[in-house]
Structures are given as C-alpha cells and as structure tokens.
Amino acid sequence: MAKNFSGIFLIGIICAFQISSQATAQTSAKIKLTEGRPTLIIDGEAHPPFAYMSYLGEEKYYNEVADAGIHLYNIPAYLADRGINSTSGIGPFRKPIWIAENQYDFSSVIEDFDKIVTSDPYAKVIVRLYLDPPLWWERLHPEASAQLPDGSTYRQCFSSEIWKAQTGKVIEDFLEWIQESPYATILAGIHVASGFTEEWFYHPKQYHDQNPVRRDAFRQWLRNKYKKVTVFQKTWNDTAVTFETAQLANIDEAEKRKEWRDPKTEQHYIDTFRFHTEVMTDNIAYFCKIVKEKSKGKLLTGAFYGYHYFVTDPRRGHGALAKLLDCPDLDYLSSPNAYNRVLGEDWPAMAAINSVRLHGKLWLTENDTRTSITTLLRDRSHGIAPPGQYEDGVWLGPEDMETSKSFLWKNTARMLAFGYGGWWFDMWGGWFSDPELLSVLKNTQRLHSDYLPKNIERMTSEVLVVVDEELSFWDASYGSLTENILSNRYPLAKTGTSYDLFLRSDLGAISMKKYKVVWLMGLLHLNAAEEAQIAAWQNQGITVVKTDANGTEIYSNDNKPVFLDGKLKWSAADLRELWRKSEVHIYNDTSDVFYIGNNWLGIHTIKGGERTLRFPFKAQIIDPLKNKVLADSTNTLKLKLHPKSTTLLRIHP
C-alpha cells in the first residue's frame, strides 16, 4: 500500500520554505571523543551540549532562549493519541502522528519546527519521538499488546516482535518524510522514547503482562544464558524445571517482604528482572539502529535509561545499563536530576555517569528545575491536566528568585564540573522567562565555550564509588532496602571533595592510579575476582569500604578489616573523616554541596558565611561571571558566601 501523508507533507514543505531559504542538505551530528571525553559535534563544529525543551512550545520562549545563545532544541512528537503518564491520566501534548495503517499526520511536527525556525535561524533540533502505540493499533493487534489477567490489553507488549517491526517501520517513514523536507537542514537527532513518562519504564499495568510472546522470549533468553539445562536447574535449585516449562516470577505480588532475596531459592526472580530490563535495552538499541541506518549515520540517537542510582523498584526496567552502553548505535543517555529538589542537597544524575563516559557516550541531564515563576499545567493548557494533578509537591517551585537562581546555577555547576550536558526543560513554558534566570542559561553557554580545559588531571577525584545496577533485583521490598543504601548519594556530595561513580561491571576497565578510597556501595555478594581485588587495593594503600546488606566493612592498608554492624547510611561528616584518614584531599571542611572537576568548582549553600578553600596545588582562581582573577597563584582562598546561593569558580592549576 502506498504511504498516505494526507497532503500534509506538501504543506510542510511550502510552510518551511516561506520561513527559511536554506538548502535541504541534511545536518550531520555525532559524538566525538576529544581528549577522552565525549563532545557534541554538529556539522563539523563542537557545539555546547545544552538545549531547551518545552512540552507546549511557544515562540515567545524560543525567542528568549535563542537570545540567550541556545540554538539546540528538543521537541516532542507522539505516535499515539494517549498521554505519557498512565497513572496520573495526563492527556497527550500533541496530535498523534500515526493515524491509521500507513497513514500519518505530521502537522504537529511541522508546527513545532516552524515555530523554532521562525524564532531562531541557527536552530538545530532533536525530536523526542514517543513510540507507545495508538489505541486503534492496540485493538487491531491484541497479539502484540500487553495482555492483562482480566483479558484486556494495554498498549504494547515490549517483548513483541510485531510491535517492534511495525513501530520501526513508522520511524523509517517519519525519517523519510523529514529527510525530504527542508527540516532536514535543522534535524540533528532522534531521542527514542517509550513507556511510562517517555523514560522506558514499564507502565504499572504491564507488570501483569501475560502475553505468551513475553513468556516465550523469556524461555529463549534462559536458553541463551545457560546453554545446558543441567546448569539452569542447578542455578534455579530446581531439578524439575526445563527451558520449555520455565515461568516468569510474579513481580506484581501483593506481599512485599522487607528482606533481601535468597540466591538459593529465588534465582528465578533475579533472572526475571534481568530479562525484564534487557528487553528494554534491546528495544532502545533496535530503534537507534534504525535511525542510524536510515540517516546514514548523520543523526544523533539518544534515550532515557539507566536510573539505577535513584529508581529503586526493579519492575520499572532500568537494570541493564551495562548492556546498553555496548550499543554502537547509541550516542547519548539521559535522566532528570534526582528528585530531592530542596536547598542544600545535591541533585545527581540517576546513573553512573563515569561509566557512560568510559563507553564513549555523552550524558545529557534533564534540568526540569522548578523556579519561583513556575507555571501549573492547568493554567497553561486545555484538556491535558487531569483534575487535581500536577498542582502541588514536586510541581511547585521555590518562593523567591534568589533560590531559583541558586538552583539553576547548581545545575550549571554540576554539568560543568562533571563534564556533561543537558537541556533546560521548561515543561509548561515560562519557568525561565525572567532576565535573571535567562542570564544563567546565557552564561552557561558562554562559560562552556569561553573556557577550555587546562591541566584537568590535577583536579581528578580520589574517591571511587562502585554501584551494582542489579542491587534492587535482590530487594524483596521492591525498593526500600535499596534506597537505604543508595541514599548515600546525598552526603557523598557534601564531603568537600569530588567522587567518581562507576558500574560494578566496569571494575576491570577503571584506571586505579588516582584513587585513595574505593567504596563498594551495595555489592551484596562478591565474586572471587572482586575479593582478590580488595586485597590488591589494600596492598596499594587504597582504603576499601564495602557496604552490603549487613553493614559496612573497612579495609585499610594491612590492618584487619573493621566491620560496622548495621552501618548502611553515612553522614557527610563521617565520610569526610574517613576520606581524611585515607589522605583524600578535602577542599572544603563544611557540609555544603561541593563540586570540583574539569577546571570548575561549585559550592551550593543554605546559610552562607565564611569559607576557606584549600587546594593541593597552586592555582589561578577566576570569578568567571565577572572575568576577574581572585588569586593568581595560591593554595588557599577565603570566600564569603551568600545564604541560599551557588558560587561558581574557574580553577587553573
């Protein structure tokens, strides 16, 4: 059947030519390793890795961010006529693209492109393409949909090859249309999105999915993993089970036990979660490959994934980041900042970003930062906000402009010091529409471009934190025990020095020469190689801290290990003292949020006051906003911090 674009394809071309006279040569974007660090390259030139996005997309705000020097935009596009949050009942933000078999309506995409091109002649765009299927498709293909216990269906079955193939065909058709339009000159990439809130989470109803294709895919996964049925039976401690009879564990059980799973009797749960998460990463890789092949490698590909450092319920599906990082067709990964949006706390990325960088991928964080002028969805849209939803709690910003600026500067300080990018997510529009807030966005662009890396190896972290993205698989409470351990993410940022965060699976690839402390945070069961590694680190003079289900064990030099029974959660002061005993350099003695790296230093404080910063080297210290040298060659700096503020300094060792 011939494709039917309902005439919209032609309308799009005419409209775009009225706005821009550019030729239709396709933009080329890629991630390039520069001095071992992922760098965004667009049309042959390095580009600041900062973008702007709004679900509602208004020219007024596009004009403002273009004036602030941001020229990279994300726009949302949806295959279906349904909202992204199946719990809240939020409505769709755009008209659906996929309106019937081989029929498409691209009018909402055209409208978004035209708004941006009108506002910014230098614009480049990444389309966030939401792949959940339309209701008509679900009704037409129950065999490819999630099948619930009551006999109903729900959206897609993520294990369905039919869903993957047909959705992949839609992506190909979408790219064919856009590559033949003038929008090809500004399209820089496709952010593949699906599932709950676009983030490759399973929708809660999909925990119940009883589609036989899911069961069959699990059995094939088991065959691939174990090869021999005898090995499989031994691991599951079940001599009766076979590859033909194995069942997925019930991961939607009513009773939740506040205890860790027993590997002798509950390996079927662990394998269920491993399969469950790898289904998601296989889908991401599949769709990214289609984008790369259809664009001949010219478009960026990215996705939300890897939230193991914050999302502690394994049913969500985020426990296979290590596998996804080996995907050659994926360029970047993303998450929002951790949702602890208060003064005086770090808002880390939700993944082990050092592992992301190690594998040559760019990390782009989603700065959906609420401000004192944050708007409510009910006031900015019609028919999208469910009654009583998106009106309180995390959806409200701080009361004053000073705190708002401090939050944005904290976003900037973290991105610069940790060496990653992100986008300013103006969800409903107007959250940053103030000269003081727009100044932060503008200066972030300028600082990234004006200050090049210099002697950054002098500022590397001496603390290595290693986490296991499968920790939550063992948690029979579905998250609370895991959070007890991972909540150390907050004091870690307040010890007065920096830390690197890697996945357990990357231990063999990490250069250890700079570290003085290794914290194995939440590694419940060590293998023989890891036990041997602890001994080797001790011999090198590295302090090893191992936190598991029972407490924390500390190995230092040749001394006998010290076990702290029940010690799972640490304060910033306790960690700082441990670091100091291990000869880690402490720059700041107070429990402010503190970042240092890549020539940048950031301090976020609640109460302010006098601070004395101490450096392990002589350094030139610059106030980058005033372009003023505060000290030309010093290892000590005294500062006076304002309450509720974030201070950013440039450090040249």
Secondary structure, 3 states (H helix, E strand, C coil): CCCECCCHHHHHHHHHHHHCCCCCCCCCEEEEEECCEEEEEECCEECCCEEEECCCCCHHHHHHHHHCCCCEEEEEEECCCCCCCCCCCCCCCCCCCEEECCEECCHHHHHHHHHHHHHCCCCEEEEEEECCCCHHHHHHCHHHCEECCCCCEECCCCCCHHHHHHHHHHHHHHHHHHHCCHHHHCEEEEEEEECECCECECCHHHHHCCCHHHHHHHHHHHHHHHCCHHHHHHHHCCCCCCCCCCCCCCCCCCCCCCCECCCCCCHHHHHHHHHHHHHHHHHHHHHHHHHHHHCCCCCEEEEECCCCCCCCCHHHCCCCHHHHCCCCCCCEEEEEECCCCCCCCCCCECCCHHHHHHCCCEEEEEECCCCCCCCCHHHHCCCCCCCCCCCCHHHCCCCCHHHHHHHHHHHHHHHHHHCCEEEEECCCCCCCCCHHHHHHHHHHHHHHHHCCCCCHHHHCCCEEEEECCCHHHHECCCCHHHHHHHCCHHHHCCCCCCCEEEEHHHHHHCCCCCCCEEEEECCCCCCHHHHHHHHHHHHCCCEEEEECCCEEEEECCCCCCEEEECCCCCCHHHHHHHHHHCCCCCCCCCCCEEEEECCEEEEEECCCEEEEEEEEEEEEEEECCCCEEEEEEEEEEEEEECCCEEEEEEEEC
